[in-house]
């Protein structure tokens, strides 16, 4: 009985995908990125993908590690750079997202 329910659920998911019902499970994730550790987009992307979302990470910062350490060298996007990246998505008709996720944005 349990196997029949699993099989039916899998079949329904496959049918929905064929019909394009799940095609809009797209996330624009605007967060930080670190080389070492799991915060921001590095932490968010994989779990969302396992849930069936197509994730486009837009990294606001790229640091060696999270900012809780004494130093965190790296690069930061300013507002113009962020808008340029998003503008490129729009111009190429890639900015049709069903969800947006925002996180840490460092302002100094």
Biopython code that builds the backbone (N, CA, C, O; Angstrom):
import numpy as np
from Bio.PDB.StructureBuilder import StructureBuilder

atoms = [
    (1, "UNK", "N", (0.823, -1.195, 0.000)),
    (1, "UNK", "CA", (0.000, 0.000, 0.000)),
    (1, "UNK", "C", (0.867, 1.260, 0.000)),
    (1, "UNK", "O", (0.615, 2.179, -0.779)),
    (2, "UNK", "N", (1.884, 1.314, 0.863)),
    (2, "UNK", "CA", (2.766, 2.473, 0.922)),
    (2, "UNK", "C", (3.523, 2.653, -0.376)),
    (2, "UNK", "O", (3.741, 3.778, -0.825)),
    (3, "UNK", "N", (3.929, 1.539, -0.985)),
    (3, "UNK", "CA", (4.649, 1.621, -2.262)),
    (3, "UNK", "C", (3.743, 2.145, -3.365)),
    (3, "UNK", "O", (4.199, 2.876, -4.244)),
    (4, "UNK", "N", (2.461, 1.781, -3.330)),
    (4, "UNK", "CA", (1.510, 2.290, -4.316)),
    (4, "UNK", "C", (1.365, 3.811, -4.195)),
    (4, "UNK", "O", (1.307, 4.517, -5.201)),
    (5, "UNK", "N", (1.307, 4.310, -2.948)),
    (5, "UNK", "CA", (1.195, 5.753, -2.730)),
    (5, "UNK", "C", (2.444, 6.472, -3.239)),
    (5, "UNK", "O", (2.342, 7.523, -3.872)),
    (6, "UNK", "N", (3.635, 5.900, -2.961)),
    (6, "UNK", "CA", (4.885, 6.482, -3.450)),
    (6, "UNK", "C", (4.905, 6.529, -4.966)),
    (6, "UNK", "O", (5.272, 7.540, -5.565)),
    (7, "UNK", "N", (4.510, 5.432, -5.573)),
    (7, "UNK", "CA", (4.489, 5.330, -7.027)),
    (7, "UNK", "C", (3.523, 6.353, -7.628)),
    (7, "UNK", "O", (3.843, 7.000, -8.624)),
    (8, "UNK", "N", (2.345, 6.497, -7.022)),
    (8, "UNK", "CA", (1.356, 7.455, -7.501)),
    (8, "UNK", "C", (1.878, 8.888, -7.382)),
    (8, "UNK", "O", (1.661, 9.710, -8.272)),
    (9, "UNK", "N", (2.569, 9.183, -6.273)),
    (9, "UNK", "CA", (3.117, 10.519, -6.062)),
    (9, "UNK", "C", (4.195, 10.825, -7.104)),
    (9, "UNK", "O", (4.219, 11.916, -7.674)),
    (10, "UNK", "N", (5.085, 9.862, -7.351)),
    (10, "UNK", "CA", (6.127, 10.042, -8.357)),
    (10, "UNK", "C", (5.512, 10.272, -9.731)),
    (10, "UNK", "O", (5.969, 11.128, -10.488)),
    (11, "UNK", "N", (4.471, 9.503, -10.051)),
    (11, "UNK", "CA", (3.809, 9.640, -11.338)),
    (11, "UNK", "C", (3.183, 11.022, -11.480)),
    (11, "UNK", "O", (3.250, 11.626, -12.551)),
    (12, "UNK", "N", (2.571, 11.530, -10.403)),
    (12, "UNK", "CA", (1.954, 12.852, -10.443)),
    (12, "UNK", "C", (3.000, 13.932, -10.674)),
    (12, "UNK", "O", (2.772, 14.859, -11.451)),
    (13, "UNK", "N", (4.142, 13.824, -10.010)),
    (13, "UNK", "CA", (5.225, 14.796, -10.186)),
    (13, "UNK", "C", (5.718, 14.777, -11.621)),
    (13, "UNK", "O", (5.929, 15.832, -12.220)),
    (14, "UNK", "N", (5.903, 13.582, -12.180)),
    (14, "UNK", "CA", (6.350, 13.467, -13.569)),
    (14, "UNK", "C", (5.340, 14.088, -14.528)),
    (14, "UNK", "O", (5.722, 14.776, -15.475)),
    (15, "UNK", "N", (4.046, 13.848, -14.284)),
    (15, "UNK", "CA", (3.001, 14.417, -15.133)),
    (15, "UNK", "C", (2.988, 15.938, -15.042)),
    (15, "UNK", "O", (2.837, 16.619, -16.056)),
    (16, "UNK", "N", (3.147, 16.479, -13.822)),
    (16, "UNK", "CA", (3.174, 17.927, -13.643)),
    (16, "UNK", "C", (4.359, 18.541, -14.376)),
    (16, "UNK", "O", (4.234, 19.599, -14.993)),
    (17, "UNK", "N", (5.516, 17.873, -14.307)),
    (17, "UNK", "CA", (6.691, 18.385, -14.995)),
    (17, "UNK", "C", (6.472, 18.387, -16.502)),
    (17, "UNK", "O", (6.872, 19.329, -17.186)),
    (18, "UNK", "N", (5.842, 17.340, -17.022)),
    (18, "UNK", "CA", (5.558, 17.272, -18.460)),
    (18, "UNK", "C", (4.593, 18.372, -18.872)),
    (18, "UNK", "O", (4.707, 18.909, -19.974)),
    (19, "UNK", "N", (3.652, 18.714, -18.013)),
    (19, "UNK", "CA", (2.668, 19.749, -18.319)),
    (19, "UNK", "C", (3.207, 21.154, -18.070)),
    (19, "UNK", "O", (2.546, 22.140, -18.395)),
    (20, "UNK", "N", (4.403, 21.247, -17.497)),
    (20, "UNK", "CA", (5.008, 22.552, -17.246)),
    (20, "UNK", "C", (4.536, 23.219, -15.971)),
    (20, "UNK", "O", (4.787, 24.408, -15.773)),
    (21, "UNK", "N", (3.864, 22.489, -15.106)),
    (21, "UNK", "CA", (3.351, 23.086, -13.870)),
    (21, "UNK", "C", (4.490, 23.533, -12.962)),
    (21, "UNK", "O", (4.377, 24.564, -12.299)),
    (22, "UNK", "N", (5.573, 22.785, -12.920)),
    (22, "UNK", "CA", (6.678, 23.104, -12.022)),
    (22, "UNK", "C", (7.742, 24.002, -12.657)),
    (22, "UNK", "O", (8.769, 24.266, -12.031)),
    (23, "UNK", "N", (7.518, 24.475, -13.884)),
    (23, "UNK", "CA", (8.554, 25.235, -14.561)),
    (23, "UNK", "C", (8.831, 26.582, -13.905)),
    (23, "UNK", "O", (9.884, 27.166, -14.162)),
    (24, "UNK", "N", (7.954, 27.088, -13.091)),
    (24, "UNK", "CA", (8.150, 28.394, -12.478)),
    (24, "UNK", "C", (8.667, 28.321, -11.056)),
    (24, "UNK", "O", (8.514, 29.278, -10.297)),
    (25, "UNK", "N", (9.271, 27.217, -10.683)),
    (25, "UNK", "CA", (9.893, 27.111, -9.365)),
    (25, "UNK", "C", (11.325, 27.637, -9.486)),
    (25, "UNK", "O", (12.297, 26.890, -9.379)),
    (26, "UNK", "N", (11.420, 28.960, -9.715)),
    (26, "UNK", "CA", (12.722, 29.591, -9.898)),
    (26, "UNK", "C", (12.940, 30.628, -8.811)),
    (26, "UNK", "O", (12.054, 31.431, -8.518)),
    (27, "UNK", "N", (14.118, 30.604, -8.221)),
    (27, "UNK", "CA", (14.450, 31.503, -7.116)),
    (27, "UNK", "C", (15.631, 32.379, -7.507)),
    (27, "UNK", "O", (16.646, 31.882, -7.995)),
    (28, "UNK", "N", (15.498, 33.680, -7.292)),
    (28, "UNK", "CA", (16.642, 34.574, -7.350)),
    (28, "UNK", "C", (17.075, 34.774, -5.907)),
    (28, "UNK", "O", (16.349, 35.379, -5.118)),
    (29, "UNK", "N", (18.244, 34.274, -5.560)),
    (29, "UNK", "CA", (18.748, 34.339, -4.193)),
    (29, "UNK", "C", (19.831, 35.403, -4.115)),
    (29, "UNK", "O", (20.946, 35.205, -4.599)),
    (30, "UNK", "N", (19.495, 36.538, -3.498)),
    (30, "UNK", "CA", (20.409, 37.672, -3.393)),
    (30, "UNK", "C", (20.994, 37.664, -1.990)),
    (30, "UNK", "O", (20.368, 38.132, -1.039)),
    (31, "UNK", "N", (22.204, 37.126, -1.873)),
    (31, "UNK", "CA", (22.835, 36.958, -0.566)),
    (31, "UNK", "C", (24.357, 36.998, -0.698)),
    (31, "UNK", "O", (24.904, 37.188, -1.784)),
    (32, "UNK", "N", (25.012, 36.816, 0.428)),
    (32, "UNK", "CA", (26.464, 36.779, 0.460)),
    (32, "UNK", "C", (26.980, 35.423, -0.011)),
    (32, "UNK", "O", (26.219, 34.468, -0.165)),
    (33, "UNK", "N", (28.292, 35.365, -0.235)),
    (33, "UNK", "CA", (28.963, 34.106, -0.569)),
    (33, "UNK", "C", (30.299, 34.077, 0.158)),
    (33, "UNK", "O", (30.997, 35.090, 0.222)),
    (34, "UNK", "N", (30.656, 32.922, 0.706)),
    (34, "UNK", "CA", (31.952, 32.752, 1.364)),
    (34, "UNK", "C", (32.659, 31.542, 0.777)),
    (34, "UNK", "O", (32.024, 30.589, 0.325)),
    (35, "UNK", "N", (33.992, 31.599, 0.794)),
    (35, "UNK", "CA", (34.783, 30.468, 0.320)),
    (35, "UNK", "C", (34.749, 29.354, 1.357)),
    (35, "UNK", "O", (34.522, 28.192, 1.020)),
    (36, "UNK", "N", (34.974, 29.710, 2.621)),
    (36, "UNK", "CA", (34.999, 28.722, 3.698)),
    (36, "UNK", "C", (33.796, 28.910, 4.607)),
    (36, "UNK", "O", (33.587, 29.992, 5.154)),
    (37, "UNK", "N", (33.021, 27.877, 4.763)),
    (37, "UNK", "CA", (31.842, 27.944, 5.616)),
    (37, "UNK", "C", (30.569, 27.817, 4.802)),
    (37, "UNK", "O", (30.600, 27.693, 3.578)),
    (38, "UNK", "N", (29.457, 27.851, 5.505)),
    (38, "UNK", "CA", (28.151, 27.676, 4.859)),
    (38, "UNK", "C", (27.187, 28.726, 5.372)),
    (38, "UNK", "O", (26.456, 28.500, 6.337)),
    (39, "UNK", "N", (27.194, 29.870, 4.721)),
    (39, "UNK", "CA", (26.252, 30.953, 5.003)),
    (39, "UNK", "C", (25.808, 31.528, 3.666)),
    (39, "UNK", "O", (26.419, 31.251, 2.634)),
    (40, "UNK", "N", (24.764, 32.314, 3.682)),
    (40, "UNK", "CA", (24.309, 32.993, 2.474)),
    (40, "UNK", "C", (23.953, 32.028, 1.354)),
    (40, "UNK", "O", (23.335, 30.987, 1.576)),
    (41, "UNK", "N", (24.357, 32.400, 0.153)),
    (41, "UNK", "CA", (24.027, 31.581, -1.012)),
    (41, "UNK", "C", (24.664, 30.200, -0.961)),
    (41, "UNK", "O", (24.112, 29.241, -1.500)),
    (42, "UNK", "N", (25.822, 30.093, -0.317)),
    (42, "UNK", "CA", (26.455, 28.780, -0.225)),
    (42, "UNK", "C", (25.604, 27.822, 0.615)),
    (42, "UNK", "O", (25.603, 26.613, 0.383)),
    (43, "UNK", "N", (24.889, 28.372, 1.582)),
    (43, "UNK", "CA", (24.021, 27.548, 2.430)),
    (43, "UNK", "C", (22.631, 27.351, 1.838)),
    (43, "UNK", "O", (21.994, 26.327, 2.083)),
    (44, "UNK", "N", (22.158, 28.313, 1.066)),
    (44, "UNK", "CA", (20.772, 28.274, 0.589)),
    (44, "UNK", "C", (20.578, 27.489, -0.702)),
    (44, "UNK", "O", (19.534, 26.865, -0.897)),
    (45, "UNK", "N", (21.567, 27.514, -1.580)),
    (45, "UNK", "CA", (21.383, 26.976, -2.921)),
    (45, "UNK", "C", (21.075, 25.479, -2.937)),
    (45, "UNK", "O", (20.082, 25.062, -3.532)),
    (46, "UNK", "N", (21.896, 24.685, -2.306)),
    (46, "UNK", "CA", (21.706, 23.231, -2.369)),
    (46, "UNK", "C", (20.370, 22.769, -1.787)),
    (46, "UNK", "O", (19.677, 21.982, -2.432)),
    (47, "UNK", "N", (19.979, 23.230, -0.587)),
    (47, "UNK", "CA", (18.674, 22.781, -0.066)),
    (47, "UNK", "C", (17.502, 23.149, -0.980)),
    (47, "UNK", "O", (16.567, 22.366, -1.141)),
    (48, "UNK", "N", (17.558, 24.337, -1.572)),
    (48, "UNK", "CA", (16.475, 24.730, -2.487)),
    (48, "UNK", "C", (16.454, 23.847, -3.721)),
    (48, "UNK", "O", (15.387, 23.489, -4.218)),
    (49, "UNK", "N", (17.636, 23.496, -4.216)),
    (49, "UNK", "CA", (17.697, 22.625, -5.393)),
    (49, "UNK", "C", (17.144, 21.238, -5.080)),
    (49, "UNK", "O", (16.490, 20.626, -5.925)),
    (50, "UNK", "N", (17.401, 20.742, -3.877)),
    (50, "UNK", "CA", (16.876, 19.423, -3.515)),
    (50, "UNK", "C", (15.351, 19.448, -3.397)),
    (50, "UNK", "O", (14.701, 18.406, -3.490)),
    (51, "UNK", "N", (14.785, 20.638, -3.193)),
    (51, "UNK", "CA", (13.327, 20.780, -3.137)),
    (51, "UNK", "C", (12.720, 21.029, -4.514)),
    (51, "UNK", "O", (11.515, 21.246, -4.639)),
    (52, "UNK", "N", (13.565, 20.997, -5.550)),
    (52, "UNK", "CA", (13.064, 21.120, -6.909)),
    (52, "UNK", "C", (13.105, 22.520, -7.494)),
    (52, "UNK", "O", (12.564, 22.748, -8.576)),
    (53, "UNK", "N", (13.733, 23.463, -6.803)),
    (53, "UNK", "CA", (13.823, 24.826, -7.310)),
    (53, "UNK", "C", (15.056, 24.987, -8.194)),
    (53, "UNK", "O", (16.100, 24.383, -7.949)),
    (54, "UNK", "N", (14.913, 25.810, -9.221)),
    (54, "UNK", "CA", (16.050, 26.252, -10.022)),
    (54, "UNK", "C", (16.519, 27.539, -9.356)),
    (54, "UNK", "O", (15.750, 28.496, -9.261)),
    (55, "UNK", "N", (17.768, 27.580, -8.891)),
    (55, "UNK", "CA", (18.255, 28.700, -8.088)),
    (55, "UNK", "C", (19.321, 29.478, -8.854)),
    (55, "UNK", "O", (20.295, 28.908, -9.345)),
    (56, "UNK", "N", (19.116, 30.785, -8.945)),
    (56, "UNK", "CA", (20.120, 31.682, -9.495)),
    (56, "UNK", "C", (20.684, 32.515, -8.349)),
    (56, "UNK", "O", (20.024, 33.444, -7.883)),
    (57, "UNK", "N", (21.903, 32.197, -7.885)),
    (57, "UNK", "CA", (22.493, 32.978, -6.802)),
    (57, "UNK", "C", (23.127, 34.265, -7.329)),
    (57, "UNK", "O", (23.964, 34.230, -8.232)),
    (58, "UNK", "N", (22.727, 35.383, -6.765)),
    (58, "UNK", "CA", (23.339, 36.665, -7.068)),
    (58, "UNK", "C", (24.080, 37.074, -5.796)),
    (58, "UNK", "O", (23.465, 37.466, -4.804)),
    (59, "UNK", "N", (25.402, 36.978, -5.840)),
    (59, "UNK", "CA", (26.221, 37.194, -4.650)),
    (59, "UNK", "C", (26.491, 38.676, -4.420)),
    (59, "UNK", "O", (27.049, 39.355, -5.283)),
    (60, "UNK", "N", (26.093, 39.170, -3.256)),
    (60, "UNK", "CA", (26.308, 40.581, -2.920)),
    (60, "UNK", "C", (27.725, 40.827, -2.428)),
    (60, "UNK", "O", (28.272, 41.913, -2.618)),
    (61, "UNK", "N", (28.312, 39.838, -1.806)),
    (61, "UNK", "CA", (29.706, 39.905, -1.369)),
    (61, "UNK", "C", (30.353, 38.559, -1.644)),
    (61, "UNK", "O", (29.668, 37.542, -1.756)),
    (62, "UNK", "N", (31.666, 38.558, -1.751)),
    (62, "UNK", "CA", (32.436, 37.326, -1.904)),
    (62, "UNK", "C", (33.600, 37.430, -0.929)),
    (62, "UNK", "O", (34.609, 38.079, -1.208)),
    (63, "UNK", "N", (33.440, 36.774, 0.229)),
    (63, "UNK", "CA", (34.444, 36.860, 1.293)),
    (63, "UNK", "C", (35.148, 35.521, 1.468)),
    (63, "UNK", "O", (34.663, 34.485, 1.014)),
    (64, "UNK", "N", (36.288, 35.560, 2.128)),
    (64, "UNK", "CA", (37.025, 34.332, 2.425)),
    (64, "UNK", "C", (36.263, 33.476, 3.429)),
    (64, "UNK", "O", (36.316, 32.248, 3.371)),
    (65, "UNK", "N", (35.564, 34.116, 4.337)),
    (65, "UNK", "CA", (34.825, 33.449, 5.416)),
    (65, "UNK", "C", (33.760, 34.418, 5.910)),
    (65, "UNK", "O", (33.729, 35.569, 5.474)),
    (66, "UNK", "N", (32.885, 33.976, 6.813)),
    (66, "UNK", "CA", (31.825, 34.878, 7.275)),
    (66, "UNK", "C", (32.391, 35.979, 8.165)),
    (66, "UNK", "O", (33.500, 35.865, 8.687)),
    (67, "UNK", "N", (31.619, 37.035, 8.327)),
    (67, "UNK", "CA", (32.103, 38.251, 8.994)),
    (67, "UNK", "C", (32.220, 38.133, 10.508)),
    (67, "UNK", "O", (32.564, 39.112, 11.171)),
    (68, "UNK", "N", (31.946, 36.977, 11.063)),
    (68, "UNK", "CA", (32.131, 36.759, 12.494)),
    (68, "UNK", "C", (33.596, 36.544, 12.871)),
    (68, "UNK", "O", (33.941, 36.583, 14.052)),
    (69, "UNK", "N", (34.455, 36.318, 11.886)),
    (69, "UNK", "CA", (35.885, 36.157, 12.132)),
    (69, "UNK", "C", (36.543, 37.537, 12.228)),
    (69, "UNK", "O", (35.974, 38.531, 11.778)),
    (70, "UNK", "N", (37.750, 37.596, 12.819)),
    (70, "UNK", "CA", (38.435, 38.894, 12.942)),
    (70, "UNK", "C", (38.649, 39.598, 11.596)),
    (70, "UNK", "O", (38.550, 40.822, 11.518)),
    (71, "UNK", "N", (38.938, 38.841, 10.549)),
    (71, "UNK", "CA", (39.073, 39.432, 9.220)),
    (71, "UNK", "C", (38.246, 38.632, 8.228)),
    (71, "UNK", "O", (38.043, 37.429, 8.392)),
    (72, "UNK", "N", (37.778, 39.309, 7.213)),
    (72, "UNK", "CA", (37.001, 38.653, 6.157)),
    (72, "UNK", "C", (37.248, 39.383, 4.841)),
    (72, "UNK", "O", (36.378, 40.089, 4.330)),
    (73, "UNK", "N", (38.454, 39.199, 4.302)),
    (73, "UNK", "CA", (38.775, 39.886, 3.053)),
    (73, "UNK", "C", (37.942, 39.373, 1.888)),
    (73, "UNK", "O", (37.510, 38.221, 1.865)),
    (74, "UNK", "N", (37.734, 40.243, 0.940)),
    (74, "UNK", "CA", (36.983, 39.875, -0.247)),
    (74, "UNK", "C", (36.444, 41.092, -0.954)),
    (74, "UNK", "O", (36.941, 42.204, -0.775)),
    (75, "UNK", "N", (35.433, 40.875, -1.752)),
    (75, "UNK", "CA", (34.858, 41.935, -2.577)),
    (75, "UNK", "C", (33.383, 42.138, -2.253)),
    (75, "UNK", "O", (32.685, 41.218, -1.826)),
    (76, "UNK", "N", (32.933, 43.365, -2.469)),
    (76, "UNK", "CA", (31.534, 43.725, -2.249)),
    (76, "UNK", "C", (30.964, 44.329, -3.529)),
    (76, "UNK", "O", (31.647, 45.086, -4.218)),
    (77, "UNK", "N", (29.728, 43.998, -3.844)),
    (77, "UNK", "CA", (29.040, 44.659, -4.956)),
    (77, "UNK", "C", (28.452, 45.960, -4.447)),
    (77, "UNK", "O", (27.934, 46.015, -3.332)),
    (78, "UNK", "N", (28.528, 47.014, -5.258)),
    (78, "UNK", "CA", (27.793, 48.223, -4.903)),
    (78, "UNK", "C", (26.435, 48.165, -5.612)),
    (78, "UNK", "O", (26.176, 47.244, -6.387)),
    (79, "UNK", "N", (25.591, 49.124, -5.350)),
    (79, "UNK", "CA", (24.248, 49.107, -5.914)),
    (79, "UNK", "C", (24.233, 49.097, -7.430)),
    (79, "UNK", "O", (23.415, 48.406, -8.038)),
    (80, "UNK", "N", (25.130, 49.855, -8.048)),
    (80, "UNK", "CA", (25.182, 49.913, -9.511)),
    (80, "UNK", "C", (25.567, 48.554, -10.092)),
    (80, "UNK", "O", (24.983, 48.117, -11.084)),
    (81, "UNK", "N", (26.540, 47.885, -9.483)),
    (81, "UNK", "CA", (26.957, 46.570, -9.966)),
    (81, "UNK", "C", (25.829, 45.548, -9.832)),
    (81, "UNK", "O", (25.616, 44.726, -10.722)),
    (82, "UNK", "N", (25.117, 45.608, -8.721)),
    (82, "UNK", "CA", (23.985, 44.708, -8.504)),
    (82, "UNK", "C", (22.918, 44.924, -9.577)),
    (82, "UNK", "O", (22.383, 43.964, -10.131)),
    (83, "UNK", "N", (22.613, 46.194, -9.865)),
    (83, "UNK", "CA", (21.612, 46.509, -10.872)),
    (83, "UNK", "C", (22.080, 46.109, -12.276)),
    (83, "UNK", "O", (21.263, 45.709, -13.105)),
    (84, "UNK", "N", (23.380, 46.214, -12.549)),
    (84, "UNK", "CA", (23.908, 45.776, -13.844)),
    (84, "UNK", "C", (23.680, 44.281, -14.045)),
    (84, "UNK", "O", (23.254, 43.850, -15.116)),
    (85, "UNK", "N", (23.968, 43.494, -13.009)),
    (85, "UNK", "CA", (23.762, 42.053, -13.109)),
    (85, "UNK", "C", (22.285, 41.729, -13.332)),
    (85, "UNK", "O", (21.941, 40.925, -14.198)),
    (86, "UNK", "N", (21.422, 42.359, -12.545)),
    (86, "UNK", "CA", (19.997, 42.098, -12.697)),
    (86, "UNK", "C", (19.503, 42.602, -14.049)),
    (86, "UNK", "O", (18.647, 41.974, -14.672)),
    (87, "UNK", "N", (20.039, 43.733, -14.505)),
    (87, "UNK", "CA", (19.670, 44.266, -15.817)),
    (87, "UNK", "C", (20.020, 43.291, -16.929)),
    (87, "UNK", "O", (19.264, 43.149, -17.891)),
    (88, "UNK", "N", (21.163, 42.613, -16.806)),
    (88, "UNK", "CA", (21.536, 41.603, -17.799)),
    (88, "UNK", "C", (20.548, 40.459, -17.833)),
    (88, "UNK", "O", (20.213, 39.951, -18.903)),
    (89, "UNK", "N", (20.083, 40.051, -16.670)),
    (89, "UNK", "CA", (19.063, 38.997, -16.615)),
    (89, "UNK", "C", (17.784, 39.449, -17.312)),
    (89, "UNK", "O", (17.182, 38.696, -18.078)),
    (90, "UNK", "N", (17.374, 40.699, -17.036)),
    (90, "UNK", "CA", (16.145, 41.222, -17.643)),
    (90, "UNK", "C", (16.274, 41.338, -19.161)),
    (90, "UNK", "O", (15.365, 40.949, -19.895)),
    (91, "UNK", "N", (17.403, 41.873, -19.631)),
    (91, "UNK", "CA", (17.595, 42.063, -21.074)),
    (91, "UNK", "C", (17.572, 40.732, -21.826)),
    (91, "UNK", "O", (17.136, 40.669, -22.975)),
    (92, "UNK", "N", (18.033, 39.696, -21.185)),
    (92, "UNK", "CA", (18.053, 38.373, -21.814)),
    (92, "UNK", "C", (16.818, 37.544, -21.483)),
    (92, "UNK", "O", (16.763, 36.347, -21.768)),
    (93, "UNK", "N", (15.833, 38.194, -20.881)),
    (93, "UNK", "CA", (14.558, 37.552, -20.512)),
    (93, "UNK", "C", (14.758, 36.353, -19.595)),
    (93, "UNK", "O", (14.095, 35.326, -19.737)),
    (94, "UNK", "N", (15.683, 36.504, -18.650)),
    (94, "UNK", "CA", (15.956, 35.437, -17.685)),
    (94, "UNK", "C", (15.455, 35.781, -16.284)),
    (94, "UNK", "O", (15.634, 34.994, -15.355)),
    (95, "UNK", "N", (14.833, 36.940, -16.123)),
    (95, "UNK", "CA", (14.434, 37.416, -14.798)),
    (95, "UNK", "C", (12.987, 37.095, -14.458)),
    (95, "UNK", "O", (12.311, 37.905, -13.824)),
    (96, "UNK", "N", (12.505, 35.941, -14.863)),
    (96, "UNK", "CA", (11.137, 35.539, -14.511)),
    (96, "UNK", "C", (11.217, 34.514, -13.384)),
    (96, "UNK", "O", (11.338, 33.310, -13.612)),
    (97, "UNK", "N", (11.147, 35.032, -12.166)),
    (97, "UNK", "CA", (11.292, 34.208, -10.965)),
    (97, "UNK", "C", (9.953, 34.052, -10.256)),
    (97, "UNK", "O", (9.113, 34.952, -10.269)),
    (98, "UNK", "N", (9.776, 32.902, -9.646)),
    (98, "UNK", "CA", (8.586, 32.682, -8.829)),
    (98, "UNK", "C", (8.837, 33.098, -7.384)),
    (98, "UNK", "O", (7.896, 33.353, -6.633)),
    (99, "UNK", "N", (10.111, 33.166, -7.000)),
    (99, "UNK", "CA", (10.477, 33.505, -5.627)),
    (99, "UNK", "C", (11.743, 34.360, -5.616)),
    (99, "UNK", "O", (12.579, 34.276, -6.516)),
    (100, "UNK", "N", (11.861, 35.179, -4.580)),
    (100, "UNK", "CA", (13.095, 35.926, -4.335)),
    (100, "UNK", "C", (13.487, 35.691, -2.885)),
    (100, "UNK", "O", (12.644, 35.705, -1.989)),
    (101, "UNK", "N", (14.762, 35.477, -2.672)),
    (101, "UNK", "CA", (15.286, 35.254, -1.325)),
    (101, "UNK", "C", (16.416, 36.238, -1.124)),
    (101, "UNK", "O", (17.353, 36.286, -1.920)),
    (102, "UNK", "N", (16.333, 37.026, -0.060)),
    (102, "UNK", "CA", (17.400, 37.972, 0.229)),
    (102, "UNK", "C", (17.985, 37.676, 1.591)),
    (102, "UNK", "O", (17.327, 37.115, 2.467)),
    (103, "UNK", "N", (19.214, 38.059, 1.745)),
    (103, "UNK", "CA", (19.898, 37.827, 3.012)),
    (103, "UNK", "C", (20.805, 38.967, 3.333)),
    (103, "UNK", "O", (20.471, 40.125, 3.085)),
    (104, "UNK", "N", (21.930, 38.660, 3.872)),
    (104, "UNK", "CA", (22.923, 39.602, 4.364)),
    (104, "UNK", "C", (23.462, 40.486, 3.255)),
    (104, "UNK", "O", (23.932, 40.000, 2.226)),
    (105, "UNK", "N", (23.386, 41.799, 3.478)),
    (105, "UNK", "CA", (24.001, 42.755, 2.574)),
    (105, "UNK", "C", (24.837, 43.685, 3.451)),
    (105, "UNK", "O", (24.292, 44.433, 4.262)),
    (106, "UNK", "N", (26.146, 43.639, 3.290)),
    (106, "UNK", "CA", (27.059, 44.437, 4.113)),
    (106, "UNK", "C", (27.094, 45.872, 3.611)),
    (106, "UNK", "O", (27.341, 46.117, 2.431)),
    (107, "UNK", "N", (26.852, 46.804, 4.496)),
    (107, "UNK", "CA", (26.933, 48.222, 4.157)),
    (107, "UNK", "C", (27.958, 48.840, 5.090)),
    (107, "UNK", "O", (27.800, 48.812, 6.311)),
    (108, "UNK", "N", (28.995, 49.391, 4.514)),
    (108, "UNK", "CA", (30.042, 50.055, 5.309)),
    (108, "UNK", "C", (30.096, 51.531, 4.980)),
    (108, "UNK", "O", (30.911, 52.260, 5.545)),
]
sb = StructureBuilder()
sb.init_structure("model")
sb.init_model(0)
sb.init_chain("A")
sb.init_seg("    ")
for serial, (resi, resn, name, xyz) in enumerate(atoms, 1):
    if name == "N":
        sb.init_residue(resn, " ", resi, " ")
    sb.init_atom(name, np.array(xyz, "f"), 0.0, 1.0, " ", f" {name:<3s}", serial, name[0])
structure = sb.get_structure()
